[in-house]
Every structure is written in C-alpha cells, then in structure tokens.
Amino acid sequence: MAVLEKKQLSGFINPRWMKPRCVRYWEIGAIPCILGVWMPDFVEQYALLMAGQPNYAFPPVITYVGALFLFAACAHAIEKMGFHYNIVMAGGWGAVTLAGLSVLFHFMITPGEPLMLALTVLCIGLCAYAATSMFYMTISKAAEIGMETRMARDQTAVLILNHAALLMGGASVIAILLQSPLWVLLLRVTVILFTMAWIACRTAVYFFKTDKSIGVFFAKPPDEQFWI
C-alpha cells in the first residue's frame, strides 16, 4: 500500500492561529468552564436565596470566563468555513448575550418570587446550550474534514448530552414557576448533564490535538488551506 504524505503548499496566506494555540485556548477554557458551575455550587446558593437564608447566590461567572476562551478558539479554528463557522459565531455571541442577561435578572430576584429566578436559570441554561452547540459545530467540522471515527462518535455524544441537558433545564424552569421543590433536583441533574457534555467536548480537544490527519491543520477556508 502506498504511503500518502501531506503535500506542503506554498502561498501568501499566513493564518493567525495555528493548531497548538487553538488547543491551548481550549485547554485553558475547559477548566473554569467545568469547575465554575460547581465551585461555588450556584444551585445550592439559589436554593438558599429562595428560602430566605444567608447565601452567595450568583450566576456561574467563572464558567462564563472559560467559555470566552473556548469561543475564541472555536472561532479561529474554523474561520469562515461555511455554516459551521456561522453557527459557531451565532452560538458564541448568543452565549455572551444570555450570560449578561442572567446577571441582570439575578439582581431582580426576590426571595419567594419565582419569576426572576426562573428567567435567571433559563438564561444560564440557554447560555450553556449555545456555548456547547458552538463547540459541537467545531467538532462536527473537524470530523467532516479529518474523517476520524472517534471524533464523529464524540460529536454524537455531545449532541445527545446537550439536548438532554436542555430538556432537563426546561423542566427545572417550569418547576421553579410552579414553585415545586423539585426544581433543585432537576437543576442539579441539568448541571451534571452539561458537565458531561463539556467533558465530551474536552475529549474532542484531545482527539483534535492527537489527530495526524490533514483535516485538523485547517486554519482558513478549504479552498485556501495550506499545511506546515
């Protein structure tokens, strides 16, 4: 069997971001993204707030900061690569907007009144969904070009976990509006599912980092690509 080697093309295009820098930003962002929803436990703090007890309730801002690193890496990794890139940009800016709204609604929460808490939790959940969808589209593009089976499987796992978390988050918002004590449990399950989705995204970064196929070195639109 003939051994195929990468063809090194010369050209004037000088991509701003190479693969190592994208991976570095993903790795930097993944840690606060995952830990930020657990340290401190914002679900418990909101439960204490609604019960009128001393608390430190606030949206998971540490996670938001981590997501900005992920957004930057995703945007540059598949810059201008068709609808994948368009959805990454929409998801990233959507997540930023929703994060801001969650902080705004937080300051309007009154203990015992469920509406503003429901809106806060809704924005947090939709923000997580938009950010994970952004990552999903990046994984999808890498799987499409690199044609790696493990990346495609990881892509499916992220998709399933992300939608399961969205549905569970919707259930928790409804429970808050109905003033059912189940909202705390439902929201905790939502956090667990989103955490699993982020871990799957982090696994995809490892696949991206170790993939030797030509596809993972892209930094420009397919018709302008070259490899070093």
N, C-alpha and C positions, 0 to 999 in steps of 0.2 A: 504494500500500500504506500502510495506517495505521501510524503510528509509535507503538509502545507505550511508555509511560513507567512507571517504578516508582511504585507507589502508596504514599504516605507515610502510615503509620497512627500514630495517637496511642495512648498507653496507659501503664499504670503500670509496665510491665516495663522494667527498666534492666539490660541484660546487662553482666556484669562484664568481659567480654573482647570487644573489637571486632576486626574483621579485621586491622588493622595490627599489633596486639600479638601475635596468633597467628602472623602471618607473621614477625614479629621473633624470636619464640622458636624457630620452625622454622629460621630462618636462623642463629641463634646455635648451635643444637644440631647442625646438619648438619655444621659444620666439624670439631669434635672427634670426631663420630661416624665420619666417613670417615677422618680422619688418624690417629685413635687406634689403628687396627689396623695402621698402617704405621710409626708413629713412637712408640716403637721397634718393630721387627719382632718381635712376640711369637712368631711361628712359628720363626724362626731361633734365638731365645733358648731356646725349649723344646728344640729340636734339640741345642743346645749342652749344656743341662742333662742331657738323657738320655745324652749322650756323656761326661758327667763333666768337661766343660770349663768354664772361667770364663764366667759368663753373667749376664744381668739379667732372667731369665725372670719374668714376672708377667702375669696376665690383663689385657686392654686396658681399664684403668680409665678412661683418658681418653675412650674410646668410651662407657663406661657413663655418665659425667657428661653427655656430649652427649645421650644417649638420654633422660635425665631432662627436659631442656628440650623434647625432641620429645614426650614423654609428656604433659607439662603442656599444650602447645599443642593436641595431638590431643584430649585430654580436654575442654578448654574449647571447642574449635571445634564439636564435635558433641554437646555436653552433653545427655544424656537423649534422644537421637534413636534410640530403638529398639535393635535388635540390633547395629547398627553401634557404637553407644556402649558397649554391654555387652561386645562383643569387644575394643574398644579398652582398656577398663578391665582386662579379664582378661589381655590381652596385655601391657599395661604393668606390672601388678603381677607377672605371671609372669616378665617380663624382669628385674625388680628382684630377685626371689627367686633366679632362676638365676644372676644376676651375683654375688650373695652366696655361693651355693654354689660357684661357680667359684673364688672367692678362698679359701674354706675348703678345698676339695680341693687347691688349689695347695700349701698348706703341708704336705700329706700325701704329696707326690710324693717318691719315692726314685729316684735315677738307676739305670737298668737295670730298674726295675719298672714295667710299663706300665699297671697298673690305674688308679692315681690320675691319671696323665696323661690316660688315656682319659676318665675322669669329668670332669676339668677341661675338656678340649676339648669334650666333649659338652655341658656346661653353657654354655660360651661360644657354641657353635653354636646351641643351642636358645634362648639369650637373644637372639641376633641375629635368629633366625627370629621369635620372639614380638614383638620390637620392630618389625621390618619389617612383620609382619602387622598390628600396631596402626596403622601408617601406611597400610597398604593399605586398611584399613576406612575410614579417614578420607577417603582419595582416592575410594573407592567411593561414600561418601555424597555427596561434593561432585559426583561425576559424575552421580549419580542425581538430585540436586536441580537442579544447574546445567545438566544435559543438554549438556555440552560434549564434542565428539568427541575432542579432544586429551586431555582428562582421562581418558576411557574407555580410550583406547589406552595411555596411560601406566599406568593401573591394570593392564591386561593384562601389560605389560612387567614391572612389579613382581611380579606373581603368578608369572610364569614363572621369573624370576631367583631369586626367593625359594625356590621349591621345588627348583630345580636346585642351589642352594647347600645346601639341607637334605640332599639326596641325596648330594652330594659330601662334606659334613661327616660323614654317617653312614659313608661309605666310609673316610674318614680315621680315624675312631674304631675301626672294625674292623681297619684296617691297624695301628694302634697296639697293639691287643690281640694281634694275630698277630706283633707285633714285626717287621713288614715295613718296610724303609727307605722304601717308597713313601709312608708317611704324611706326610712333609714336603711332597712334591709335591702330594698330594691336599689337604692343608690349605691350601696356598698357593692352589690353584685355588678352594677354598671361600671364602677371603678375597677373591679377585678377584670372584667371583660376588656375594658380599654387598655388596662395594663398588659394583658396578654397580647392584644393587638400591637402595642408598642414593642413588646419583646419580639414578636414576629417580625416587625419592621427592623429591629436591631439585628436579628438573624440575617435578614436580607442584606444588611450592610456588610456583614461578614462574607456572605456569598459574593457580593459585588467586589469586595476587597481581594478575594482569593481567586476570582474567575480569571482565567487566562485567555478567554475567547476575545475576539476582536471587538465585540459589541460594547464591552464595558469601558472602552477607552474613548467613547464618543464625548465630544465637547461642543460640537456645532451641528447644524442640520445635516442629515445623512448625505446630501449631495456635496457638502463642503468638508466632510470629515478627513482627517489625516491622523496618523498614529506615530508615536515616537517610541 
